[in-house]
């Protein structure tokens, strides 16, 4: 019986195994064989780990903490937002304090003395000779003429020197120096009023018109004169009426800005008389002491110059009288400067002369000649390029510098 049961079990197991093989065989027949794919397999990159996930860090990106993920730039410096620079305000020009004019010529003596070799020391050398014969006196005349003293003043000075040396017997160097100084000062004249008029007789500013040929230093002299007046406690308005020379108005305004003087100007090539009129009008409105007007210096034709300057003068005088008309001359031009002086004297009534470029020149005698020519005094002299190198003319100090001690 036991044997029978065992046989039945074995038979059942065998039947089951055979059935499994048959089913497997049928499935293989129903499924076709899979062909190898020609498209390469693309592996998607791992997803970014989200907050709280434990994704494994990769070699390219180290694993970050929750704080680093939440504040990614916590450790990096915070870049400041760019701010556009504000436009710079125009610099306020520094107001200068000019040098006092009192004694300025004495302080500039060394520069003036450069011209003494021909005029001063030359004359002393000749006068110190043991015998003052006719040849010596002719040399003295020649020295004076070379220094642009002029023919008539030269003859007058030589005659006076000859007479005094003959009568007084003056022969020592000290006596000769004193004698020469006396005669030169007398020739320059001590009775002229050399003060620049800065007070008007009416309730308007004093008006000073500056004339002269371009190239003589006219505009620069106007600017320096503004410094002279400011140094003497005057308030100044400048009128840039030289509208025909390029940059003349800019040049004058620069001078004015340096001492706090207002400059009235117009378009290049504009009407000079209109600008002069506006300058005086502004001076009255501001209560200024002095209005300085720089004019054009063209000398193409005398008629054109007369018309232009005459118009400026007439227009300005609608506000009040002109107090000064200063003629600027270049001391180095000699007789040519005298020709210019004659032309301007015919155009307007010159009241004073400004001699520029007098330092280092042997033409110091032009001071005497131009005064004789026009019958008006030299009031100011320019002795260099410095801002305060314009000085009131003082005959005694001038002669002292020429002759020396």
C-alpha positions in Angstrom: 0.0 0.0 0.0 2.8 2.4 0.9 4.5 1.5 -2.3 1.4 2.3 -4.2 1.1 5.8 -2.7 4.8 6.6 -3.3 4.3 5.7 -7.0 1.3 7.9 -7.3 3.2 10.9 -5.9 6.2 10.4 -8.2 3.8 10.1 -11.1 2.2 13.5 -10.2 5.5 15.2 -9.9 6.6 14.0 -13.3 3.4 15.1 -14.9 3.8 18.6 -13.4 7.3 19.0 -14.7 6.3 17.9 -18.2 3.4 20.5 -18.2 5.8 23.4 -17.2 8.2 22.6 -20.1 5.3 22.6 -22.5 4.0 26.0 -21.4 7.5 27.5 -21.5 8.0 26.2 -25.0 4.7 27.8 -26.2 5.6 31.2 -24.8 8.9 31.2 -26.7 7.1 30.5 -29.9 4.7 33.4 -29.4 7.3 36.1 -28.6 9.6 37.1 -31.6 13.3 37.5 -30.8 14.3 41.1 -29.8 16.8 42.8 -32.2 19.6 44.8 -30.8 18.9 48.7 -30.8 21.0 50.9 -32.9 20.1 54.0 -30.9 22.5 54.6 -28.0 21.0 54.7 -24.6 20.8 58.3 -23.1 21.0 58.5 -19.3 19.1 61.4 -17.9 21.0 63.6 -15.4 20.1 63.1 -11.8 17.4 65.5 -10.6 18.4 68.4 -8.5 18.1 67.5 -4.9 15.3 69.3 -3.2 15.3 70.6 0.3 15.2 67.7 2.7 16.3 65.1 0.1 19.3 63.0 0.8 20.6 62.9 -2.8 24.2 61.8 -3.0 26.6 64.5 -4.0 28.3 64.4 -7.4 31.9 65.1 -8.2 31.0 68.3 -10.0 28.7 69.8 -7.3 29.6 69.1 -3.6 26.7 68.3 -1.4 25.3 71.5 0.3 23.6 71.9 3.7 20.1 73.1 4.1 21.4 76.5 5.2 23.6 76.8 2.1 20.7 75.8 -0.2 18.3 78.3 1.5 21.0 81.1 1.4 23.2 80.5 -1.6 25.1 83.7 -1.4 25.5 83.9 2.4 29.2 83.4 2.3 29.9 85.5 -0.9 30.5 89.3 -0.7 27.4 91.3 -1.6 28.0 93.4 -4.7 27.1 97.0 -4.2 24.7 98.4 -6.7 26.4 100.7 -9.3 25.5 104.3 -8.9 26.0 106.7 -11.7 28.5 109.5 -10.8 26.9 112.9 -10.2 28.1 115.5 -12.7 30.8 117.7 -11.2 29.7 121.3 -10.5 31.9 123.9 -12.2 34.8 124.8 -10.0 34.5 128.3 -8.5 37.5 130.3 -9.5 39.8 131.2 -6.6 39.7 134.9 -6.0 43.2 136.3 -5.7 44.3 139.3 -3.6 46.5 141.5 -5.8 49.7 143.1 -4.6 49.3 146.7 -3.2 50.1 149.3 -5.8 51.8 151.7 -3.4 55.5 151.4 -4.0 55.1 148.7 -6.6 57.5 150.4 -9.0 60.2 150.4 -6.4 59.6 146.7 -5.9 60.0 146.1 -9.6 63.1 148.2 -9.8 65.4 145.3 -10.7 63.3 144.6 -13.9 63.3 148.2 -14.9 67.0 148.5 -14.3 67.7 146.0 -17.1 67.3 148.9 -19.6 69.8 151.2 -17.7 72.9 150.0 -19.6 72.2 152.1 -22.7 70.4 155.0 -21.2 71.6 155.4 -17.6 75.0 153.8 -17.4 75.9 154.8 -20.9 75.3 158.4 -20.2 77.2 158.3 -16.9 80.2 156.7 -18.6 80.3 159.4 -21.2 79.8 162.2 -18.7 82.7 160.8 -16.6 85.3 161.2 -19.2 88.2 163.5 -18.4 87.6 165.8 -21.4 84.0 166.4 -22.6 84.8 167.5 -26.1 82.4 167.8 -29.1 82.8 164.1 -30.0 81.7 163.1 -26.5 78.6 165.3 -26.6 77.7 163.8 -29.9 78.0 160.3 -28.4 75.7 161.5 -25.6 73.2 162.7 -28.2 73.4 159.4 -30.0 72.8 157.4 -26.8 69.7 159.4 -26.1 68.4 159.0 -29.6 68.9 155.2 -29.6 67.0 155.1 -26.4 64.0 156.8 -28.2 64.1 160.0 -26.2 63.3 161.9 -29.4 65.1 164.6 -31.3 63.7 167.7 -29.5 63.9 166.3 -26.0 67.5 165.0 -26.7 68.6 168.4 -27.9 67.1 170.1 -24.8 68.7 167.6 -22.4 72.1 167.9 -24.0 72.0 171.7 -23.9 71.1 171.8 -20.2 73.8 169.2 -19.3 76.5 171.1 -21.2 75.6 174.4 -19.5 75.5 172.9 -16.0 78.7 171.0 -16.4 80.5 174.1 -17.8 79.2 176.5 -15.1 79.2 174.2 -12.1 82.3 172.2 -13.0 80.6 169.0 -11.9 83.0 166.2 -12.5 82.8 163.6 -9.7 80.7 160.4 -10.4 78.4 161.2 -7.5 77.8 164.8 -8.7 77.3 163.7 -12.3 74.8 161.0 -11.3 72.8 163.6 -9.2 73.0 166.1 -12.1 71.7 163.5 -14.6 68.9 162.5 -12.4 67.7 166.0 -11.9 67.6 166.7 -15.6 65.9 163.5 -16.5 63.2 164.0 -13.9 62.7 167.5 -15.1 62.4 166.2 -18.7 59.8 163.7 -17.6 57.8 166.3 -15.8 56.6 166.4 -12.3 53.6 168.5 -12.7 51.5 166.0 -14.6 48.5 164.4 -12.8 49.4 160.7 -13.2 46.6 159.2 -11.1 44.1 157.1 -13.0 40.7 158.6 -12.5 38.5 156.2 -10.6 35.8 158.5 -9.3 33.0 159.9 -11.4 31.6 163.4 -10.9 28.0 161.9 -11.1 26.2 159.1 -9.5 27.6 156.5 -12.0 30.8 154.5 -12.0 33.9 156.0 -13.4 34.3 154.8 -17.0 37.7 154.0 -18.4 38.2 153.1 -22.1 41.4 151.3 -23.1 42.5 151.7 -26.7 45.6 150.5 -28.7 46.7 148.4 -31.5 46.3 144.6 -31.2 49.6 143.1 -30.1 50.6 145.8 -27.7 49.2 143.9 -24.8 46.0 145.9 -24.6 43.6 143.2 -23.3 46.2 141.9 -20.9 46.8 145.5 -19.7 43.0 145.9 -19.1 43.0 142.8 -17.0 46.1 143.9 -15.0 44.5 147.4 -14.5 41.5 145.7 -13.0 43.9 144.1 -10.5 45.5 147.5 -9.8 42.0 149.0 -9.1 40.9 146.0 -6.9 44.2 146.3 -5.0 43.3 149.9 -4.3 39.9 148.9 -2.9 37.8 149.6 -6.0 35.0 147.3 -7.4 35.2 146.7 -11.1 33.1 145.7 -14.1 34.8 144.7 -17.3 33.4 145.3 -20.8 34.8 142.9 -23.5 34.2 145.2 -26.4 37.1 143.8 -28.5 34.8 141.4 -30.4 36.9 141.1 -33.5 40.0 139.4 -32.1 39.5 135.7 -31.4 39.3 134.7 -27.7 39.8 138.3 -26.5 36.6 138.1 -24.4 37.7 134.8 -22.9 41.1 136.3 -22.1 39.5 139.3 -20.4 37.0 137.2 -18.4 39.9 135.0 -17.1 41.5 138.2 -15.7 38.3 139.3 -14.2 37.5 136.0 -12.6 40.8 136.0 -10.8 39.9 139.2 -8.9 36.2 138.7 -8.7 35.3 141.3 -11.4 32.2 140.7 -13.5 32.8 140.6 -17.3 30.1 141.7 -19.7 30.6 140.2 -23.1 28.7 139.5 -26.4 29.0 137.3 -29.4 32.2 137.2 -31.4 32.0 139.8 -34.1 29.2 141.6 -32.3 28.7 145.3 -32.0 31.4 146.8 -29.7 29.4 149.9 -28.8 26.4 147.7 -27.7 28.7 145.7 -25.3 30.3 148.9 -24.0 26.8 150.3 -23.3 25.7 147.1 -21.5 28.9 147.1 -19.4 28.2 150.6 -18.1 24.6 149.7 -17.5 25.6 146.6 -15.5 28.1 148.7 -13.6 25.4 151.2 -12.6 23.1 148.4 -11.6 25.7 146.7 -9.4 27.0 150.0 -7.9 30.5 149.4 -9.2 33.2 152.0 -8.7 34.8 151.6 -12.1 33.8 150.1 -15.5 36.8 149.2 -17.7 36.1 148.8 -21.4 38.5 146.9 -23.7 38.2 148.0 -27.3 39.2 146.6 -30.7 42.7 147.5 -31.9 42.4 147.2 -35.6 44.2 149.8 -37.7 43.2 148.7 -41.2 42.1 152.3 -42.1 42.1 155.3 -39.9 38.5 156.2 -41.0 37.2 152.8 -39.9 38.9 153.1 -36.6 37.6 156.6 -36.0 34.1 155.5 -36.8 34.2 152.5 -34.5 35.9 154.2 -31.5 33.8 157.3 -31.9 30.6 155.2 -31.8 31.7 153.4 -28.7 32.5 156.8 -27.0 29.1 158.3 -28.0 27.1 155.3 -26.8 29.0 155.1 -23.5 28.4 158.8 -22.9 24.7 158.3 -22.9 25.2 157.0 -19.4 27.6 159.7 -18.4 31.0 161.2 -19.3 34.1 159.1 -20.1 36.6 159.6 -17.3 39.7 158.2 -18.9 40.8 157.0 -22.3 44.1 155.2 -21.9 46.3 154.4 -24.8 48.4 151.2 -24.6 51.8 151.3 -26.4 54.5 148.7 -26.8 57.7 150.3 -25.5 59.8 148.2 -27.8 58.3 149.6 -31.0 59.9 153.0 -30.6 59.0 155.5 -33.3 56.4 153.2 -34.7 54.6 153.5 -31.3 54.7 157.2 -31.7 53.0 156.9 -35.1 50.2 154.8 -33.5 49.9 157.4 -30.7 49.3 160.1 -33.3 46.6 158.1 -35.0 44.7 157.4 -31.8 45.0 160.9 -30.6 43.2 162.1 -33.7 40.4 159.6 -33.1 39.7 160.1 -29.4 40.9 162.4 -26.6 43.7 160.4 -25.0 44.0 161.2 -21.3 46.9 158.9 -20.3 49.4 156.4 -21.7 50.2 152.9 -20.6 53.7 151.7 -21.7 54.1 147.9 -21.8 57.1 145.6 -22.3 59.4 148.2 -20.7 61.5 145.6 -18.9 64.7 144.6 -20.6 64.5 147.2 -23.3 66.9 149.9 -24.1 64.0 152.1 -25.3 63.2 153.7 -21.9 63.4 157.1 -23.5 60.0 156.4 -25.2 58.4 157.7 -21.9 59.8 161.1 -22.6 59.1 161.1 -26.3 55.4 160.0 -26.1 54.6 162.5 -23.4 56.1 165.3 -25.6 54.3 164.0 -28.7 50.8 163.8 -27.1 51.1 166.3 -24.2 49.5 163.7 -21.9 51.2 161.8 -19.0 52.4 158.2 -18.9 50.3 156.9 -16.0 51.2 153.2 -15.9 54.1 151.0 -17.1 54.3 147.3 -17.6 57.5 145.6 -16.5 57.0 141.9 -17.1 54.6 139.0 -17.7 53.5 138.7 -14.1 49.9 139.5 -13.0 51.1 142.4 -10.7 53.8 143.8 -13.1 51.7 146.8 -14.0 52.8 149.7 -11.9 51.8 153.4 -11.5 54.4 155.5 -13.1 56.6 157.5 -10.7 59.2 159.7 -12.5 61.7 159.7 -9.6 61.6 155.9 -9.1 61.9 155.4 -12.8 65.0 157.6 -13.1 66.6 156.0 -10.0 66.2 152.6 -11.6 67.7 153.8 -14.9 70.7 155.5 -13.4 71.3 153.3 -10.3 72.8 154.3 -7.0 
